[in-house]
Amino acid sequence: MPDSPSWDDVVKSDNDNKPTTQKNTQKQVTDRSDSIADDIRELISQLSPSKAVYAPSVVAAYINQKLGRKGFSVFDDWYKSDTNYPGPEDSHTEYTTHAHIKHSVDKSTIQELIDDIGDTETTHTDKQTEQLEKNDNTVIKETEPTDATDNKRPAINFDKNSLTGKSDTLKTQLLDQVDVIQQLAILGNLHYFFGAPNTGKTLLIIALLLESIQSGRIKASDVFYFNLDDSLHGLFEKVEIFEELGVQVISDGHEGFNVSKFPQMLDELTRRNQAHGIIIILDTLKKFVDVMNKSQVREWNRILRRFTLKGGTVIALAHVNKNPGSSGKNIPAGVADLVDDCDTAYIISKVNTDEETQLVTIEFENIKQRGNVANLVAFSYSTDPVINYEERLASVESLDQARLEQIKMADSLKADDELISVTTMCIEQGFTTKMRLRDEISKRTGISKRKALQHIEKYTGTDPDNHKWSFTTQEHGRKVYSLLTGDTDAE
């Protein structure tokens, strides 16, 4: 069977052999589409939909690019050949989801997939026919009926998937509860770390990873760091640091790696039972999957879960929404499935920046926990512009709870001093009613009106040692504020 013509071939043929009538033109296009469809059917018949979780996605993308919407019947007929066929609705959803896939999938991609995971053996139907021919007139013994006096029953298709009786095999795959990153990540789990840009996510994870390697908890050769969110200079810095220890650094477009093939590569690693002990760092998550696409995230998490169930470990760095929630805390960017389906998730937040010492304090707050990980961990690192990246890594220090509280208290007092100064100025300039004062503080400082109101109330009272202003109630219940002085008595 010759290769199916490319789109360019089709266009060229149409231009060189212009039909004399519209009817003939339509017939030629239809004939060619049928020919392409036949070629596709023959090609994908060598591939079983259940051989890999991503097989239907790749085939759907390929047929879409060849036949568009008209290709659904080809895809659905192929999908129906599998015992795990999800039904026409889900099949149609799978097909249309890949109608506008960014990465090109051509015949060579399908052929490579067939070579790697294809089912070129005799089909299930052919095997049954061969068995009947082999046995000829042999009478097939019927399954004996269930004995009501014991727990036996006829075999069903789930029996072959049961793990019961295989606990010894599972025991050999268990991993010790080793900290990949002390207090934050353990072997065999799926972890997501969410933080805003420039909080130091990458710096901290690399520093903590290096500490784990140097302390002997994990092997450098087991670690694969995927750097997809860096400049060439930044990539060079990290490769230079990691190569001394033997950590593998991988980046899109370098040494033949294509991020679009990552799910396929990871699933192949799992299928070949090569996941055990492998540690994968993904920087950053949005380069691998559209975090806002629920169906993509669901499939992505399923691939990662299969990997971790075979002993692999995943640590993915991700972002938070630009706007915090009503509580003022950062919110993970993406659909809820990210946090719902992982083992461990942390929000990384900047607590304090000390301009005098040029130290930044960062807090890891746990929002999803499976395994022995900490609820709250804090670190500091230097932002001194004159030091290089390696020196910045060396500046990372762990902070205990007492030190973190001291820093938070000092930062709170500093923030209060600034707000008190702004509020005092507002009152002096005539913004003296409660609502006008609240709105003006919010406008000048950028804090929410709710926080501005809390600040006003916090320092309202009659004690000059603890309060900064008081109010009098005037007509219609209006509260009018004035500043306290050392000898002021509030009414």
Sequence and secondary structure as in RCSB ss.txt:
>XXXX:A:sequence
MPDSPSWDDVVKSDNDNKPTTQKNTQKQVTDRSDSIADDIRELISQLSPSKAVYAPSVVAAYINQKLGRKGFSVF
DDWYKSDTNYPGPEDSHTEYTTHAHIKHSVDKSTIQELIDDIGDTETTHTDKQTEQLEKNDNTVIKETEPTDATD
NKRPAINFDKNSLTGKSDTLKTQLLDQVDVIQQLAILGNLHYFFGAPNTGKTLLIIALLLESIQSGRIKASDVFY
FNLDDSLHGLFEKVEIFEELGVQVISDGHEGFNVSKFPQMLDELTRRNQAHGIIIILDTLKKFVDVMNKSQVREW
NRILRRFTLKGGTVIALAHVNKNPGSSGKNIPAGVADLVDDCDTAYIISKVNTDEETQLVTIEFENIKQRGNVAN
LVAFSYSTDPVINYEERLASVESLDQARLEQIKMADSLKADDELISVTTMCIEQGFTTKMRLRDEISKRTGISKR
KALQHIEKYTGTDPDNHKWSFTTQEHGRKVYSLLTGDTDAE
>XXXX:A:secstr
      HHHHHHHHHHT  SSHHHHHHHHHHHHHHHHHHHHHHHTTS TTSSTTHHHHHHHHHHHHHGGGGHHHH
HHHHHTSTT   HHHHHHHHHHTTT SS   HHHHHHHHHHH   S  HHHHHHHHHHHHTT          TTS
S     GGGGG  TT HHHHHHH     EEETTTEETT EEEEEE TTS HHHHHHHHHHHHHHTTSS GGGEEE
EE S  HHHHHHHHHHHHTTT EEE TTSTT  GGGHHHHHHHHHHTT  TT EEEEE GGGTS TT HHHHHHH
HHHHHHHHHTT EEEEEE B SS  TTS   BSS THHHHTSSEEEEEEEEEEETTTTEEEEEEEEEE  SS  S
EEEEEEE  TTS HHHHHHT EEE HHHHHHHHHHHHHHHHHHHHHHHHHHHHTT  BHHHHHHHHHHHH   HH
HHHHHHHHTBSS TTT SEEEEE GGG EEEEE  TT    
